[in-house]
Amino acid sequence: MNITKIYQKGIICVGKHLHIHILFLPILLAAYLGNYLDLFSICWISALLHEFAHIFVLRRFGIPVSHIVIQPFGVCAKISTAVIKNPVHEILMALAGPFINLIISVLCFIILQYLPISLIGYCMAANLSIFCLNLLPCLPLDGGRVMRALLTLGSDAVTALKISVIVSRIIIALLLCTAVWLLLTSSFNFSLILIGAFLLGNLCFEQKAISMQVLRELLYYRSKPESGCFSNVCTIAAYGDLPARKLLHRLSYHKYHVVHVLDSNRKITKTLTEGQILKSLLNKSIRLTLDEIN
C-alpha cells in the first residue's frame, strides 16, 4: 500500500479506505518491545469486530462508510454523511458494537470453564471492558451517540448535540479524576488517563466539526418526507420579525416543521412550511425574517 498523504490531525492515509492515527504506531511498537503483543492483538481484534458490527448495521440501513480509521485505542468507521438522519438507525448502529463484545465475553466465559487458558480469560475481560466503556453516555463513544439520538427524538438536533456535549464533559472529567485518584492510591497504571485525554481531544474535535455540519445538513436536506411514507410534523409559532435562520436550531431530521407566523397581537398572519423557509434562505438571503418569506 502506498501512503498517499498525512492529514494535519495526525492521520496517515493509506490507500482510499484505510486511515491510521499516527499515535497507533508508537503504541504498537511499545507492545512489541514490552512483550505483550499478544494481549495488544486481542484488544485490537476485539475493537475491530466491534467496528465491523457497526459497519454491518450501517450497510443494512443503506448508509455508506467512507473509510476506517485505526486509532490509538480502537478502530473507527467514518460514514460519508455528517450525521445519521434517523435517530432510531443511529441507536441500533451504536448498540451493535457493544452487543458483539458482550457476546464474545460470554463465549469466552463458557470456553473458560473447559479450557482454563489465561489468554481466554484476558479476552473475556477485554471485551467486557470494551462493552462497559462504550456504553458510557459520552461522545464520541457509542453510549454518547445513543444519548444524542434519544435527545434528538424528543427535541431538535442542535439542542441534542449541546446537551450531549455538556454531559460528555462531565463524564470525561469524572473519568480523569478517577484515573488520577487510582494512580495515586494504588498500583493502577495510567492507561485510564490516556483514554480520558483521548476522549477529551475527540470530543473537542467532534463538537467543532459536527455543530457546523448539523446546521449545513439541515439547511440542504430538503427531502425528509419519503414518498409513500408518513412523516412526523412539528408545529412552531414565532413572531414575524424573527430571523428565519434562527429556526435552523429547532429543526430535526426525523420531523417536518410547519411555522405559524404571528403579528404583534399574537394572531397568525400566515403559515410557512419548512421547505419554504429553507428555499428562501438558500436562494434569497440568510438574513430574511419570517415576514419577508412568501
Secondary structure, DSSP 8 states (H G I E B T S, - for coil): --EEEE-TTSEEEETTTEEEETTHHHHHHHHHHTT-HHHHHHHHHHHHHHHHHHHHHHHHTT--EEEEEEETTEEEEEESSSS-S-HHHHHHHHHHHHHHHHHHHHHHHHHHTT---HHHHHHHHHHHHHHHHHTSS-TTSHHHHHHHHHHHHHS-HHHHHHHHHHHHHHHHHHHHHHHHHHHHHSS--THHHHHHHHHHHHHHHHHHHHHHHHHHHHHH----S-TTS--EEEEEEEETTSBGGGGGGG--TTEEEEEEEE-TTS-EEEEEEHHHHHHHHHHT-TT-BGGG--
